[in-house]
Amino acid sequence: MQYTPHFRMISNSKYLSYLLVFCLQLTLFACQNSNKKEQEEARDFLQSSFPDVLNLSGIPENASDRSVFMFSDKGAWFGYSLPDSNNLDLAGSFIGPFLMTQDNGIWISPVLSRLNLTDASTNEPIPLSSATIKRIHSYPGKLVQEFELSSPALKIKTELIFVSARTAITRLQIQNLDQNSELSLSASWEGNSFLEGVSFSQNEKGIRIHFSKNENIGMITLGGDRTININSENTSYQLTSSKQQIKAEPLEMTLAHTFCFSPEEWGKETQILDKIFQAPSEAFAQNESHWKDILNKVLLNLNERYSEEDFQRIAVKCIQTLTNNWRSSAGALLHDGLFPSYNYRGFNGFWSWDSWKHAVTLAYFDPQLAENQIRAMYDFQDEMGMIADCVYRDTSIEAHNWRNTKPPLSGWAIWEVFQKSGNQDFLSELLPKLEKYHQWWYQYRDQNQNGLCEYGSTDGSLIAAKWESGMDNAVRFDDTRIVEKKSYGGSLNIESADLNAYLCAEKQYLAKIFQQLGDTQKADQYLSQAKELQKQIQTIFYNEEKGWFFDAYLDTHEHLEVYGPEGWTPLWTQLATTEQAEAVRKTMLNPDKFATYIPFPTLAADHPKFKPNNGYWRGPIWMDQVYFGITALKNYGYKEDAATLSLQVFDRLEGLKNDDGPIRENYHPLTGKGLEANHFSWSAAHLLLLLLEE
């Protein structure tokens, strides 16, 4: 008996038809997946997409020259620049480094390691000054030079990246463009120092750099065989590779600069260098992947209003500004954090107010650094609960400032960082410290114990009390005085609207954190306190007739009628009534007061003491207050106003849009001209927040 399968037989023609359809579907599916993958890859943002967002080229004329800007990464305490295209004799070399461990920032040399090439068969130098520049760019996380020579026909590329907080490497690649000839080459690097007391010596790893002012360790090392020559005065060196044959395969060499604070650190770096010299291309691949990740985290999440390339470049400029100011833990600084500006001599430390702002933005692309930025300041919490105003790596250069603290924004920072990281252990770690700092204000900055605080100083000085506000020379403090408190310095004779709005918001953040950690009783306690304080802010600081929040005198609660950013702080912290917010909005949008060419100056433009040019907090634009003001409008539903004002900021600030200039400390409100320090971190932080937030 013939066996017949239980399933229905399919004719050959039908089988072929089904098979064809299946193959077509399979091909279509594969094409769709391929297209999807290509689309996803097309959304990736690479280093190479953003050349020269900042102008990082030039040669310093002397050790203290601050006109040349530099690139740094990984929290290193040193950085480099590019030679400009007019200096062909420096082709392939990198400028600097700029050391932030010496005299609060100084160039050790115009070119510590200057590249030279030699024809090893004739022992004749190959003149790099005849090069044709193909590429000389700074990218996020990397400096690149590429040029060609005609005789001999060579293509040369040098790239510089940081592989750790203590080491930067340069990769030299040489390609023979004449495939019919074989060249014998050697490369050498030579250099000396701007600085007196800097000397060079040879050791088993390479060249040691000695500093007369401290025991820091500098090292120059080269992968592969090499010879070293130090001049008789120990003031210059030459490091030469062994002779190499180059024909079809490109020649590759790796040079490293390492700057450490101790022999122990140098011991760790030698292990890093050993791995790098074995496979330098892996370090460059990791650098590219790392920066692609950072760029994607930010640029794929920009507010859709800012999706065009010019806004992307502004965002990248903000990221680069922040990472260039990143310093790793060293000396008295126990955690990583950011300088306000590496370029300004007085800003080589961490400030508490700045740190809270930096952390909120860093959380978008580096939550661990954001957490450490907060820890870096809480490392300096005293037994009473106070956080120092500013702290430094080396107190022999500059002492920590304990004369005052800064406005209480750390609760905001801690919560916002947690929102990005999801690290509940971080909340548990910081909560008791935050609560202690919060209670410190009421113990030492509430003179009449009415639940409203004042800015003050631990040494009882008026100047330090003004510093505590963060708005050092603001007009609202011109006629204030110190009310002494015997136990701990003194306070100003005014209760400030912004300070108490920050404290009220901090109570709400404390409640959120306690709720997150399961303590509903403490959460309810702080919510109750916040509700009571909100009522005081709405009644004591708000002027019904003027439609503005003003500081109030300590005993009488008479208003100190100076129009400043403290007027919109209760809107940023969402403590005003809707009626109060509408009145404040009208003043904010008044072109005679705050709706200037760049919105939201730090003093109303019609005030007789308005000083928009170099007035510091007496008129110039500060980006933190601009951000608070624009966000305040969003909080109460005025989103079109906020969008219009944001675009004015991005379109009108000098050096920002379609420009390679630096982000500045503050700006002229009537022209957009950049003022004070270059490469200012909190300006970059708040600009990036405006680009990211809805």
LINJOKA-V147216 format. One record per pair of residues at least 24 apart in sequence whose C-alpha atoms are under 6 Angstrom apart, sorted by the first residue. I is the first residue (numbers start at 0). J is the second residue. Records with the same first field share a line. If there is no record, write none. Layout:
# LINJOKA-V147216
I->J  J
This chain:
# LINJOKA-V147216
44->291  294  295
45->291
46->138  139
50->136  137  138
51->136  137
52->316  659
53->659  660
54->659
55->80
56->80  81  82  83
57->82  83
59->109
62->105  106  193
63->105
70->323
71->323
72->161  322  323
73->163  164
74->164  325  326  327
75->164  165  326
87->128
88->127  128
91->157
103->344
107->192  193
108->192  193
111->190
112->188  189  190
113->188  189
114->187  188
115->186  187
116->185  186
117->184  185
118->184
119->183  184
120->183
152->176  177
165->257  258  259
166->256  257
167->255  256
168->254  255
169->253  254
170->252  253
171->251  252
172->250  251
173->249  250
174->249
175->246
181->245  246
182->244  245
183->243  244
184->242  243
185->240  242
186->239  240
187->238  239
188->237  238
189->236  237
190->235  236
191->234  235
198->233  234
199->233
215->259  260
216->258  259
217->257  258
218->256  257
219->255  256
220->254  255
221->253  254
222->253  276
293->364
296->364
301->690  691
302->690  691
314->687
317->683
320->678
321->680
330->392
331->392
332->392
334->371  375
335->371  372
336->372
339->679  680
340->678  679
343->676
348->390  391
349->389  390
350->388  389
351->388
352->405
355->409  412
357->684
359->412  415  416
360->684
362->416  419
366->420
384->435  436  439
385->436
402->456  457  458
403->456  457  463  467
404->467
405->467
406->468
410->505  508
452->494
453->490  494
454->490  491
455->489  490  491
456->488  489
457->487  488
458->488
459->488  489
470->616
472->616
473->616  617
475->561
492->553
493->551  552  553
494->550  551  553
495->550
496->540  550  565
497->565  568
500->569
503->529
504->572
533->574
546->582  583
547->583
562->603
563->601  602
564->601
570->631
571->627  631
596->668  669
597->648  668
599->625
600->668
611->667
612->667
619->666  667  668
620->665  666  668
621->665
622->682
623->685
